[in-house]
Amino acid sequence: DLVYRLEQLSDEDRAQALRDRARQRGLQLSDEVLHWILTHCDRDMGRLTALIDSLDQYSLARHRSITLPLLKDLLADVPAPPRNP
């Protein structure tokens, strides 16, 4: 029998996964933006990757590069999804 053990990602692993997701979309996220996301947003990787996708679309629609002020604008414009209990 195969046994799989799931473990939580470390902050470094989460940051790398988000960098990779951004790179796949042709984006480069600054350390400042990544740090802010990891300290202020939900830790769920599904939600974090959806945030990167939304940030890409938001930056394209506004013809602005991805910065911390742009990220905060996005989060202010889009209502947060309900958290899982």
SENULO-879324 format. One record per atom (N, C-alpha, C): x, y, z. Coordinates in steps of 0.05 Angstrom, whole numbers, plus 5000, padded with zeros to 4 digits. Last residue first. Layout:
# residues N
XYZ...
# end
This chain:
# residues 85
471155555153471355535183473555355191473755955100472755695109473055685139471456625087473456435096472156175104468656905027468356815055470556615062472757354989471057124991470857035020472558074990473957824997471957594999471058484934470358374960471758104966475558914904474358644901473558544929477959394917475859394896474259134896481959274953479859464961477459454942485158944923483858824946481659014957486959324885485459084877483858974901489859674918487559764903485759534895493959334936491959434955489559544942496559264886495459034901493359124921498259784877496359664859494959424872501959864920499460024918497359904899505759454905504159434930501759614929505259314835506559444858504759394882505559154770504759054796506559164818504059714726505659484735504759404763498059844690499959914711501559664718493259834660495859904647497859994668488759624680489459894688492060004676488659114659486359294654486959584661493458914680493058944651490859144645492258894734494459064725494259114695488058524734487658794744489858984734490558054716488458174700487958464708494357984759495158004731493058144714490857934802492758154801493858194773488357454790486857694790488657944789492857104795491357124769489757384768493957184849496057254829494657284801489256984871489957274875492057354855489656454859487456614847487956904849493856324892494256314863492056464849491156404942493556564935494056554905487156024940486456304941488756484933490355564940488355604919487555904917493155614988494555634962492655674939491355985043490555775025491755814998492256415076494556245070493856015051489857075062489256795069491556615060494557615073492457475058492057195069498857845098496257975101493957825088503657585089503057665116500257785120503757465035504057245054503457325083503257975012501257775007501357555029508158205030505558325039503358115035511857895003511857905032509158005043510658014949510357744960510157734990511858564949509158474943508758194954517358544961515558704977512658614974519658254920519658134946517658284965515358314861517558404878517358264905514157864808513157984833515558074850513257884741515357864761514358014786509657494693509857714713512357664730507957104659509657314648509957544667505456684681503656884669505257124658509656414703508056284682506256474667510956784743512756754720511356614697506756684779507056954766508756924741508056164794505456224782505556484767513156254817512856084794510256134779511656584860513556684840513256524814508556214888507256454877509056584856512455834902510155754886508755994873515756164934516756054909514555964891512256264977513256484961514356384934511555744996509255894986510156124968516855635012515555474991513155614979517356025052519156035029517955865006513455855089513156115075514956135051512055155075513355375090512855635075506054795070508354925057509555125076504354215108503954505102506454605088503953565078505053755098504454035089501452925073501253195064502353375086503852305054503552485077503552775066501451695030502351965024501852135049502851035019502051225039503151495031500950444985502350704984501150885006501749765000500050005000501850255000
# end
